[in-house]
Amino acid sequence: MAVTPGQTAVPSGSNGTRSIPSRMVAPIELPAGVDELAAEAAAQLGWEGDLLPAMKLFGRTVYVVANLSAEAHAERIALGIDPVADKATVSTWTWPELAASAPPAAAEIVGVLAVARHWRTGLAATVPFARYGDAAMVLPRSATLSHDYVDNCLPRARAYGLAVVTADENAVVDLDLEGRSERILLGGDAVSRWVNEMVYEQLVALECAAAAE
Protein backbone atom coordinates (compact mmCIF):
# COMPACT_ATOMS: atom_id res chain seq x y z
CA MET A 1 0.00 0.00 0.00
CA ALA A 2 1.39 3.43 -0.99
CA VAL A 3 2.26 5.77 1.86
CA THR A 4 2.67 9.53 1.61
CA PRO A 5 6.33 10.59 1.94
CA GLY A 6 7.11 11.54 5.51
CA GLN A 7 4.40 9.15 6.78
CA THR A 8 4.65 5.74 8.43
CA ALA A 9 2.15 2.89 7.90
CA VAL A 10 0.75 1.27 11.05
CA PRO A 11 -2.04 -1.29 11.64
CA SER A 12 -5.48 0.25 11.92
CA GLY A 13 -8.91 -1.43 12.07
CA SER A 14 -10.59 -2.98 9.04
CA ASN A 15 -8.45 -1.12 6.50
CA GLY A 16 -5.36 -2.88 7.73
CA THR A 17 -3.08 0.15 7.77
CA ARG A 18 -3.15 3.89 8.26
CA SER A 19 -0.46 6.53 7.95
CA ILE A 20 0.88 8.82 10.66
CA PRO A 21 3.70 11.36 10.58
CA SER A 22 7.03 9.54 10.82
CA ARG A 23 8.35 12.25 13.11
CA MET A 24 6.10 13.17 16.01
CA VAL A 25 7.21 16.10 18.18
CA ALA A 26 5.51 16.87 21.47
CA PRO A 27 4.02 20.38 21.52
CA ILE A 28 6.00 22.95 23.51
CA GLU A 29 4.09 24.21 26.51
CA LEU A 30 4.51 27.41 28.48
CA PRO A 31 5.85 26.80 32.02
CA ALA A 32 3.35 29.22 33.59
CA GLY A 33 0.41 31.46 32.75
CA VAL A 34 0.97 34.14 30.12
CA ASP A 35 0.15 36.97 32.55
CA GLU A 36 2.76 35.72 35.02
CA LEU A 37 5.41 35.29 32.35
CA ALA A 38 4.71 38.75 30.94
CA ALA A 39 5.12 40.34 34.37
CA GLU A 40 8.36 38.46 35.05
CA ALA A 41 9.74 39.35 31.63
CA ALA A 42 8.93 43.05 32.02
CA ALA A 43 10.80 43.06 35.33
CA GLN A 44 13.74 41.20 33.77
CA LEU A 45 13.89 43.79 30.98
CA GLY A 46 13.86 46.62 33.50
CA TRP A 47 10.76 48.19 32.01
CA GLU A 48 9.29 50.56 34.58
CA GLY A 49 5.60 51.27 34.31
CA ASP A 50 2.19 49.67 34.48
CA LEU A 51 1.90 46.27 32.84
CA LEU A 52 -1.47 46.48 31.15
CA PRO A 53 -3.80 43.52 30.61
CA ALA A 54 -3.28 41.59 27.39
CA MET A 55 -4.40 43.59 24.36
CA LYS A 56 -5.31 42.56 20.83
CA LEU A 57 -3.47 44.84 18.42
CA PHE A 58 -3.02 44.16 14.71
CA GLY A 59 -4.58 40.74 15.27
CA ARG A 60 -1.95 39.68 17.81
CA THR A 61 -2.10 39.44 21.59
CA VAL A 62 0.53 41.60 23.27
CA TYR A 63 1.33 43.12 26.64
CA VAL A 64 2.19 46.80 26.93
CA VAL A 65 4.17 48.47 29.69
CA ALA A 66 3.31 52.15 29.84
CA ASN A 67 2.91 55.21 32.03
CA LEU A 68 0.26 57.90 32.02
CA SER A 69 1.58 61.32 31.07
CA ALA A 70 0.19 63.44 33.89
CA GLU A 71 0.41 66.73 31.99
CA ALA A 72 -1.13 65.42 28.77
CA HIS A 73 -3.82 63.53 30.70
CA ALA A 74 -4.74 66.67 32.64
CA GLU A 75 -5.00 68.60 29.38
CA ARG A 76 -7.22 65.93 27.87
CA ILE A 77 -9.50 66.06 30.91
CA ALA A 78 -9.68 69.86 30.67
CA LEU A 79 -10.57 69.62 26.98
CA GLY A 80 -13.07 66.83 27.61
CA ILE A 81 -11.34 64.48 25.16
CA ASP A 82 -11.51 60.84 26.21
CA PRO A 83 -9.39 58.12 24.58
CA VAL A 84 -10.39 57.68 20.93
CA ALA A 85 -10.36 54.15 19.52
CA ASP A 86 -11.60 54.95 16.01
CA LYS A 87 -8.66 54.56 13.60
CA ALA A 88 -10.11 56.86 10.97
CA THR A 89 -10.56 59.70 13.45
CA VAL A 90 -7.11 59.26 14.98
CA SER A 91 -5.46 59.18 11.55
CA THR A 92 -6.72 62.71 10.84
CA TRP A 93 -4.70 63.98 13.80
CA THR A 94 -1.51 63.43 11.82
CA TRP A 95 -2.70 65.55 8.88
CA PRO A 96 -0.63 68.76 8.64
CA GLU A 97 -3.72 70.95 8.72
CA LEU A 98 -5.06 69.26 11.89
CA ALA A 99 -1.86 68.36 13.75
CA ALA A 100 -1.78 71.62 15.71
CA SER A 101 -5.29 71.10 17.08
CA ALA A 102 -4.95 67.37 17.80
CA PRO A 103 -5.14 66.28 21.46
CA PRO A 104 -1.79 65.41 23.03
CA ALA A 105 -0.65 61.78 23.26
CA ALA A 106 -1.24 60.88 26.89
CA ALA A 107 0.44 57.47 27.08
CA GLU A 108 4.18 56.97 27.45
CA ILE A 109 4.84 53.49 26.08
CA VAL A 110 7.88 51.82 27.63
CA GLY A 111 7.75 48.60 25.65
CA VAL A 112 5.61 45.92 24.04
CA LEU A 113 6.07 42.19 24.54
CA ALA A 114 4.45 38.96 23.45
CA VAL A 115 4.45 35.56 25.15
CA ALA A 116 4.61 32.73 22.64
CA ARG A 117 5.39 29.02 22.36
CA HIS A 118 7.36 29.49 19.13
CA TRP A 119 9.67 32.27 18.01
CA ARG A 120 7.89 32.79 14.70
CA THR A 121 4.66 33.62 16.54
CA GLY A 122 6.50 35.95 18.90
CA LEU A 123 8.30 37.65 16.05
CA ALA A 124 5.10 38.25 14.08
CA ALA A 125 3.45 39.78 17.14
CA THR A 126 6.26 42.15 18.14
CA VAL A 127 7.96 43.33 14.94
CA PRO A 128 5.23 45.92 14.14
CA PHE A 129 6.00 47.62 17.46
CA ALA A 130 9.80 47.37 17.20
CA ARG A 131 9.64 50.03 14.48
CA TYR A 132 8.55 52.58 17.10
CA GLY A 133 10.27 51.52 20.34
CA ASP A 134 11.34 48.67 22.59
CA ALA A 135 9.78 45.26 21.97
CA ALA A 136 10.46 41.75 23.21
CA MET A 137 9.20 38.20 22.99
CA VAL A 138 9.02 35.65 25.78
CA LEU A 139 9.67 32.02 24.86
CA PRO A 140 9.92 28.72 26.72
CA ARG A 141 13.57 27.79 27.18
CA SER A 142 12.94 24.51 25.35
CA ALA A 143 11.88 26.45 22.25
CA THR A 144 15.36 27.97 21.97
CA LEU A 145 17.29 24.70 22.00
CA SER A 146 17.34 24.15 18.28
CA HIS A 147 19.32 25.06 15.18
CA ASP A 148 16.18 26.74 13.85
CA TYR A 149 16.20 29.20 16.74
CA VAL A 150 19.93 29.93 16.48
CA ASP A 151 20.07 30.10 12.68
CA ASN A 152 16.76 31.80 11.94
CA CYS A 153 15.34 33.50 15.02
CA LEU A 154 18.36 35.25 16.51
CA PRO A 155 19.51 36.95 13.28
CA ARG A 156 15.99 38.27 12.68
CA ALA A 157 15.57 39.41 16.28
CA ARG A 158 18.90 41.27 16.11
CA ALA A 159 17.93 42.87 12.81
CA TYR A 160 14.70 44.24 14.28
CA GLY A 161 16.26 45.14 17.63
CA LEU A 162 14.03 42.74 19.56
CA ALA A 163 14.87 41.40 22.99
CA VAL A 164 14.31 37.72 23.74
CA VAL A 165 13.44 36.51 27.23
CA THR A 166 13.31 32.79 28.01
CA ALA A 167 11.47 30.95 30.77
CA ASP A 168 12.68 27.57 32.04
CA GLU A 169 10.51 24.71 33.26
CA ASN A 170 10.19 26.43 36.65
CA ALA A 171 9.09 29.70 35.03
CA VAL A 172 12.37 31.39 35.93
CA VAL A 173 13.07 34.01 33.29
CA ASP A 174 16.39 35.02 31.80
CA LEU A 175 17.48 37.49 29.12
CA ASP A 176 18.68 35.52 26.11
CA LEU A 177 19.12 38.48 23.76
CA GLU A 178 19.27 42.17 24.60
CA GLY A 179 17.25 44.57 22.51
CA ARG A 180 19.26 46.85 20.24
CA SER A 181 18.68 50.51 21.09
CA GLU A 182 20.97 52.07 18.46
CA ARG A 183 18.55 51.50 15.61
CA ILE A 184 16.56 53.91 13.50
CA LEU A 185 12.97 54.25 14.72
CA LEU A 186 10.00 55.60 12.84
CA GLY A 187 8.61 58.92 13.93
CA GLY A 188 5.03 59.38 15.04
CA ASP A 189 2.46 58.44 12.43
CA ALA A 190 -1.19 57.40 12.24
CA VAL A 191 -0.39 53.86 13.38
CA SER A 192 1.63 54.80 16.44
CA ARG A 193 -0.91 57.49 17.34
CA TRP A 194 -3.74 54.96 17.29
CA VAL A 195 -1.72 52.51 19.40
CA ASN A 196 -1.10 55.31 21.87
CA GLU A 197 -4.85 55.95 22.14
CA MET A 198 -5.55 52.26 22.76
CA VAL A 199 -2.92 52.18 25.49
CA TYR A 200 -4.23 55.45 26.92
CA GLU A 201 -7.67 53.86 27.16
CA GLN A 202 -6.25 50.99 29.21
CA LEU A 203 -4.29 53.34 31.46
CA VAL A 204 -7.40 55.41 32.18
CA ALA A 205 -9.34 52.23 33.01
CA LEU A 206 -6.54 51.18 35.33
CA GLU A 207 -6.56 54.54 37.04
CA CYS A 208 -10.35 54.44 37.47
CA ALA A 209 -10.19 50.94 38.93
CA ALA A 210 -7.51 52.03 41.41
CA ALA A 211 -9.55 55.07 42.42
CA ALA A 212 -12.61 52.89 43.05
CA GLU A 213 -10.81 50.60 45.49
C-alpha positions as CSV (number, residue, x, y, z in Angstrom):
1,M,0.0,0.0,0.0
2,A,1.4,3.4,-1.0
3,V,2.3,5.8,1.9
4,T,2.7,9.5,1.6
5,P,6.3,10.6,1.9
6,G,7.1,11.5,5.5
7,Q,4.4,9.1,6.8
8,T,4.6,5.7,8.4
9,A,2.2,2.9,7.9
10,V,0.8,1.3,11.1
11,P,-2.0,-1.3,11.6
12,S,-5.5,0.3,11.9
13,G,-8.9,-1.4,12.1
14,S,-10.6,-3.0,9.0
15,N,-8.4,-1.1,6.5
16,G,-5.4,-2.9,7.7
17,T,-3.1,0.1,7.8
18,R,-3.1,3.9,8.3
19,S,-0.5,6.5,8.0
20,I,0.9,8.8,10.7
21,P,3.7,11.4,10.6
22,S,7.0,9.5,10.8
23,R,8.3,12.3,13.1
24,M,6.1,13.2,16.0
25,V,7.2,16.1,18.2
26,A,5.5,16.9,21.5
27,P,4.0,20.4,21.5
28,I,6.0,22.9,23.5
29,E,4.1,24.2,26.5
30,L,4.5,27.4,28.5
31,P,5.8,26.8,32.0
32,A,3.4,29.2,33.6
33,G,0.4,31.5,32.8
34,V,1.0,34.1,30.1
35,D,0.1,37.0,32.5
36,E,2.8,35.7,35.0
37,L,5.4,35.3,32.4
38,A,4.7,38.7,30.9
39,A,5.1,40.3,34.4
40,E,8.4,38.5,35.0
41,A,9.7,39.3,31.6
42,A,8.9,43.0,32.0
43,A,10.8,43.1,35.3
44,Q,13.7,41.2,33.8
45,L,13.9,43.8,31.0
46,G,13.9,46.6,33.5
47,W,10.8,48.2,32.0
48,E,9.3,50.6,34.6
49,G,5.6,51.3,34.3
50,D,2.2,49.7,34.5
51,L,1.9,46.3,32.8
52,L,-1.5,46.5,31.1
53,P,-3.8,43.5,30.6
54,A,-3.3,41.6,27.4
55,M,-4.4,43.6,24.4
56,K,-5.3,42.6,20.8
57,L,-3.5,44.8,18.4
58,F,-3.0,44.2,14.7
59,G,-4.6,40.7,15.3
60,R,-1.9,39.7,17.8
61,T,-2.1,39.4,21.6
62,V,0.5,41.6,23.3
63,Y,1.3,43.1,26.6
64,V,2.2,46.8,26.9
65,V,4.2,48.5,29.7
66,A,3.3,52.1,29.8
67,N,2.9,55.2,32.0
68,L,0.3,57.9,32.0
69,S,1.6,61.3,31.1
70,A,0.2,63.4,33.9
71,E,0.4,66.7,32.0
72,A,-1.1,65.4,28.8
73,H,-3.8,63.5,30.7
74,A,-4.7,66.7,32.6
75,E,-5.0,68.6,29.4
76,R,-7.2,65.9,27.9
77,I,-9.5,66.1,30.9
78,A,-9.7,69.9,30.7
79,L,-10.6,69.6,27.0
80,G,-13.1,66.8,27.6
81,I,-11.3,64.5,25.2
82,D,-11.5,60.8,26.2
83,P,-9.4,58.1,24.6
84,V,-10.4,57.7,20.9
85,A,-10.4,54.1,19.5
86,D,-11.6,54.9,16.0
87,K,-8.7,54.6,13.6
88,A,-10.1,56.9,11.0
89,T,-10.6,59.7,13.4
90,V,-7.1,59.3,15.0
91,S,-5.5,59.2,11.5
92,T,-6.7,62.7,10.8
93,W,-4.7,64.0,13.8
94,T,-1.5,63.4,11.8
95,W,-2.7,65.6,8.9
96,P,-0.6,68.8,8.6
97,E,-3.7,71.0,8.7
98,L,-5.1,69.3,11.9
99,A,-1.9,68.4,13.7
100,A,-1.8,71.6,15.7
101,S,-5.3,71.1,17.1
102,A,-5.0,67.4,17.8
103,P,-5.1,66.3,21.5
104,P,-1.8,65.4,23.0
105,A,-0.6,61.8,23.3
106,A,-1.2,60.9,26.9
107,A,0.4,57.5,27.1
108,E,4.2,57.0,27.5
109,I,4.8,53.5,26.1
110,V,7.9,51.8,27.6
111,G,7.7,48.6,25.7
112,V,5.6,45.9,24.0
113,L,6.1,42.2,24.5
114,A,4.5,39.0,23.4
115,V,4.4,35.6,25.2
116,A,4.6,32.7,22.6
117,R,5.4,29.0,22.4
118,H,7.4,29.5,19.1
119,W,9.7,32.3,18.0
120,R,7.9,32.8,14.7
121,T,4.7,33.6,16.5
122,G,6.5,35.9,18.9
123,L,8.3,37.7,16.0
124,A,5.1,38.2,14.1
125,A,3.5,39.8,17.1
126,T,6.3,42.1,18.1
127,V,8.0,43.3,14.9
128,P,5.2,45.9,14.1
129,F,6.0,47.6,17.5
130,A,9.8,47.4,17.2
131,R,9.6,50.0,14.5
132,Y,8.6,52.6,17.1
133,G,10.3,51.5,20.3
134,D,11.3,48.7,22.6
135,A,9.8,45.3,22.0
136,A,10.5,41.8,23.2
137,M,9.2,38.2,23.0
138,V,9.0,35.6,25.8
139,L,9.7,32.0,24.9
140,P,9.9,28.7,26.7
141,R,13.6,27.8,27.2
142,S,12.9,24.5,25.4
143,A,11.9,26.5,22.2
144,T,15.4,28.0,22.0
145,L,17.3,24.7,22.0
146,S,17.3,24.2,18.3
147,H,19.3,25.1,15.2
148,D,16.2,26.7,13.8
149,Y,16.2,29.2,16.7
150,V,19.9,29.9,16.5
151,D,20.1,30.1,12.7
152,N,16.8,31.8,11.9
153,C,15.3,33.5,15.0
154,L,18.4,35.2,16.5
155,P,19.5,37.0,13.3
156,R,16.0,38.3,12.7
157,A,15.6,39.4,16.3
158,R,18.9,41.3,16.1
159,A,17.9,42.9,12.8
160,Y,14.7,44.2,14.3
161,G,16.3,45.1,17.6
162,L,14.0,42.7,19.6
163,A,14.9,41.4,23.0
164,V,14.3,37.7,23.7
165,V,13.4,36.5,27.2
166,T,13.3,32.8,28.0
167,A,11.5,31.0,30.8
168,D,12.7,27.6,32.0
169,E,10.5,24.7,33.3
170,N,10.2,26.4,36.7
171,A,9.1,29.7,35.0
172,V,12.4,31.4,35.9
173,V,13.1,34.0,33.3
174,D,16.4,35.0,31.8
175,L,17.5,37.5,29.1
176,D,18.7,35.5,26.1
177,L,19.1,38.5,23.8
178,E,19.3,42.2,24.6
179,G,17.2,44.6,22.5
180,R,19.3,46.9,20.2
181,S,18.7,50.5,21.1
182,E,21.0,52.1,18.5
183,R,18.5,51.5,15.6
184,I,16.6,53.9,13.5
185,L,13.0,54.3,14.7
186,L,10.0,55.6,12.8
187,G,8.6,58.9,13.9
188,G,5.0,59.4,15.0
189,D,2.5,58.4,12.4
190,A,-1.2,57.4,12.2
191,V,-0.4,53.9,13.4
192,S,1.6,54.8,16.4
193,R,-0.9,57.5,17.3
194,W,-3.7,55.0,17.3
195,V,-1.7,52.5,19.4
196,N,-1.1,55.3,21.9
197,E,-4.8,55.9,22.1
198,M,-5.5,52.3,22.8
199,V,-2.9,52.2,25.5
200,Y,-4.2,55.4,26.9
201,E,-7.7,53.9,27.2
202,Q,-6.3,51.0,29.2
203,L,-4.3,53.3,31.5
204,V,-7.4,55.4,32.2
205,A,-9.3,52.2,33.0
206,L,-6.5,51.2,35.3
207,E,-6.6,54.5,37.0
208,C,-10.4,54.4,37.5
209,A,-10.2,50.9,38.9
210,A,-7.5,52.0,41.4
211,A,-9.6,55.1,42.4
212,A,-12.6,52.9,43.0
213,E,-10.8,50.6,45.5
